[in-house]
Amino acid sequence: MSIHHPRTWEGRAFLATSLDGYVARRNHDLAWLTDPPPSAGHVEPQPSDAVPSYDEHLAGVDHVLMGRGTYEVVRRFDEWPYPDHQVLVLSHTLNHGDDRITVVRSTSEAVRTLTDRDSQAVYVDGAGVVSDWLARGLIDDLVLTRAPVVLGDGIALFGPVRDDLRFVHLGTSWNEHGYLTTHYRVVHPEPRTRRRPKPTQTPTPTPTPSDG
């Protein structure tokens, strides 16, 4: 369900997928993305000022929002990747035991927390949360990298949606590994207005002729 109300902050996503749309293998392995085998023959790299780098993207947000699955992966990194950001973890079950994060139990609580904190922009991470927040109209900007590999199975970025999601293409770049990165602006449809039902007209009774 889309959420249509004024927001003081932007939702921004920055992800990478395989050609068949997976963000990770089932076991969350990312070696196919972070450590690709050497492959000659890619076209010469082409940067674009319209496509932000990950560092530029991160510098433009003040909060990071992720689901529990992404958090469980990130918290095992040798270094915490968000020392300069406030981090929200969206989870119904996670016990709060990490002072680097704030646990929020619902999307409504996350939206309220970002608004109460006067956030300007939030980095939304994790396939499930990104897909859900796109459908809810809470993401405005998407940078998507596609790696030249087909995994055949894994954790999909997008699942079924009730309505088509539309995007405006802002720019595309690619690197020496054949990774194609595209910057999109999300098109938010106008909220649907419910039509008032027409008033039911009571039929005029036909006069009954009197006896006589």
C-alpha positions as CSV (number, residue, x, y, z in Angstrom):
1,M,0.0,0.0,0.0
2,S,1.4,3.4,-1.0
3,I,1.8,6.1,1.7
4,H,0.9,9.5,0.3
5,H,1.8,12.3,2.7
6,P,4.3,15.1,2.8
7,R,7.8,14.1,3.9
8,T,10.7,16.2,5.0
9,W,13.2,13.6,3.9
10,E,14.1,11.6,0.8
11,G,14.4,7.9,0.6
12,R,17.4,6.7,-1.5
13,A,18.5,3.2,-2.5
14,F,21.9,2.1,-3.8
15,L,22.1,-1.6,-4.8
16,A,23.7,-4.1,-7.0
17,T,22.2,-7.1,-8.7
18,S,23.1,-9.9,-11.1
19,L,21.7,-9.8,-14.6
20,D,18.8,-12.0,-13.4
21,G,17.9,-9.7,-10.5
22,Y,19.5,-11.2,-7.4
23,V,21.3,-9.1,-4.8
24,A,23.0,-12.1,-3.1
25,R,23.1,-15.9,-3.1
26,R,20.8,-17.7,-0.6
27,N,23.6,-17.8,1.9
28,H,24.2,-14.0,1.5
29,D,27.5,-14.7,-0.3
30,L,28.6,-11.6,-2.4
31,A,31.9,-12.9,-3.8
32,W,30.3,-12.9,-7.3
33,L,30.0,-9.1,-6.9
34,T,33.0,-8.1,-4.8
35,D,35.6,-10.4,-6.2
36,P,34.8,-11.1,-9.9
37,P,37.1,-13.2,-12.0
38,P,39.3,-11.5,-14.5
39,S,37.4,-11.0,-17.8
40,A,38.9,-9.3,-20.8
41,G,37.0,-7.6,-23.6
42,H,34.7,-5.2,-21.8
43,V,34.1,-1.9,-23.5
44,E,36.2,1.0,-22.2
45,P,34.9,2.4,-18.8
46,Q,32.5,5.4,-19.1
47,P,31.9,7.5,-16.1
48,S,29.0,9.9,-15.8
49,D,28.5,13.0,-13.6
50,A,24.8,12.0,-13.4
51,V,25.6,8.8,-11.5
52,P,26.9,9.2,-7.9
53,S,29.6,6.9,-6.5
54,Y,28.8,5.0,-3.4
55,D,30.9,7.5,-1.3
56,E,28.9,10.4,-2.8
57,H,25.7,8.6,-2.1
58,L,26.6,8.0,1.5
59,A,27.8,11.5,2.0
60,G,24.3,12.7,0.9
61,V,22.3,10.9,3.6
62,D,22.1,11.3,7.4
63,H,20.3,8.0,8.2
64,V,20.6,4.4,7.1
65,L,17.6,2.0,7.3
66,M,17.9,-1.7,6.8
67,G,16.1,-4.9,7.6
68,R,17.3,-7.5,10.1
69,G,18.8,-9.8,7.5
70,T,21.0,-7.0,6.2
71,Y,21.9,-6.0,9.7
72,E,23.0,-9.5,10.6
73,V,25.4,-9.4,7.7
74,V,26.7,-5.9,8.3
75,R,27.3,-6.3,12.0
76,R,29.9,-9.1,11.3
77,F,32.1,-6.8,9.2
78,D,35.5,-6.1,10.6
79,E,34.6,-2.4,10.7
80,W,31.2,-0.9,11.2
81,P,30.5,0.8,7.8
82,Y,28.3,3.6,9.2
83,P,30.2,5.4,12.0
84,D,28.9,8.8,10.8
85,H,25.3,7.9,10.3
86,Q,22.3,7.1,12.5
87,V,21.1,3.6,11.7
88,L,17.6,2.2,12.0
89,V,16.9,-1.5,11.8
90,L,13.4,-2.5,10.9
91,S,12.6,-5.7,12.8
92,H,9.7,-7.3,14.7
93,T,11.9,-9.6,16.7
94,L,15.4,-8.1,17.1
95,N,16.4,-7.5,20.8
96,H,18.1,-4.1,21.2
97,G,21.6,-4.9,22.3
98,D,23.7,-2.7,19.9
99,D,24.2,1.0,20.8
100,R,25.1,1.7,17.1
101,I,21.5,1.2,16.0
102,T,17.9,2.1,16.8
103,V,15.4,-0.8,16.3
104,V,12.0,0.2,14.8
105,R,9.2,-2.3,14.8
106,S,7.1,-1.1,11.8
107,T,7.3,1.1,8.7
108,S,5.1,3.7,10.4
109,E,7.5,3.9,13.4
110,A,10.5,4.3,11.0
111,V,8.7,7.1,9.1
112,R,7.8,8.8,12.3
113,T,11.4,8.5,13.7
114,L,12.9,10.0,10.6
115,T,10.5,12.9,10.6
116,D,10.9,13.5,14.4
117,R,14.7,13.6,13.9
118,D,14.5,16.1,11.0
119,S,16.2,13.7,8.6
120,Q,16.9,15.1,5.2
121,A,17.7,11.8,3.4
122,V,17.8,8.1,4.3
123,Y,19.8,5.3,2.7
124,V,17.4,2.4,2.4
125,D,19.2,-0.9,2.2
126,G,18.3,-4.6,1.8
127,A,16.2,-6.2,-0.9
128,G,13.1,-6.7,1.2
129,V,13.0,-3.2,2.6
130,V,13.8,-1.5,-0.7
131,S,11.1,-3.5,-2.5
132,D,8.5,-2.7,0.2
133,W,9.4,1.0,0.5
134,L,9.3,1.4,-3.3
135,A,5.8,0.0,-3.4
136,R,4.8,2.3,-0.5
137,G,6.1,5.4,-2.3
138,L,8.8,6.0,0.3
139,I,11.9,5.9,-2.0
140,D,12.6,8.7,-4.4
141,D,16.0,7.9,-5.8
142,L,17.5,4.6,-7.0
143,V,21.1,3.8,-8.1
144,L,21.2,0.3,-9.4
145,T,24.3,-1.6,-10.6
146,R,24.1,-4.7,-12.7
147,A,27.0,-7.2,-12.7
148,P,27.5,-9.3,-15.9
149,V,26.7,-12.6,-14.2
150,V,23.6,-14.8,-14.0
151,L,23.3,-16.6,-10.7
152,G,20.1,-18.6,-11.4
153,D,18.9,-18.4,-7.8
154,G,19.4,-16.2,-4.7
155,I,17.8,-13.3,-2.9
156,A,15.7,-11.4,-5.4
157,L,15.5,-7.6,-5.3
158,F,11.9,-7.3,-6.6
159,G,8.9,-9.5,-5.9
160,P,5.3,-9.1,-7.0
161,V,3.9,-5.6,-7.0
162,R,0.3,-4.5,-7.1
163,D,1.0,-1.6,-9.5
164,D,3.7,-0.9,-12.0
165,L,6.7,1.1,-10.6
166,R,7.9,3.7,-13.0
167,F,11.3,5.5,-13.1
168,V,13.0,8.4,-14.9
169,H,16.5,7.5,-16.3
170,L,19.0,10.2,-15.2
171,G,22.2,8.6,-16.3
172,T,24.3,5.5,-16.8
173,S,28.0,4.6,-16.3
174,W,30.1,1.5,-16.5
175,N,33.4,0.3,-15.2
176,E,36.3,-1.9,-16.3
177,H,34.6,-5.0,-14.9
178,G,31.5,-4.5,-17.1
179,Y,29.4,-3.3,-14.2
180,L,26.6,-1.1,-15.5
181,T,25.3,1.5,-13.0
182,T,22.1,3.4,-13.7
183,H,20.7,6.4,-11.7
184,Y,16.9,6.6,-11.6
185,R,14.3,9.0,-10.2
186,V,11.2,7.3,-8.9
187,V,7.9,8.4,-10.4
188,H,5.3,8.8,-7.7
189,P,1.7,8.4,-9.1
190,E,-0.9,10.7,-7.9
191,P,-3.0,9.3,-5.1
192,R,-6.2,7.8,-6.4
193,T,-9.4,9.6,-5.5
194,R,-12.4,7.6,-4.5
195,R,-15.5,8.4,-6.5
196,R,-18.6,9.4,-4.6
197,P,-21.4,7.0,-5.3
198,K,-24.3,8.5,-7.1
199,P,-27.3,9.1,-4.9
200,T,-29.9,6.5,-5.4
201,Q,-33.1,8.0,-6.7
202,T,-36.3,6.8,-5.3
203,P,-38.7,6.1,-8.2
204,T,-41.8,8.2,-8.3
205,P,-44.8,6.0,-7.6
206,T,-47.3,5.7,-10.4
207,P,-50.7,7.2,-9.3
208,T,-53.4,4.6,-8.8
209,P,-56.7,5.5,-10.4
210,S,-59.5,5.9,-7.8
211,D,-62.6,3.8,-7.9
212,G,-65.9,5.4,-8.8
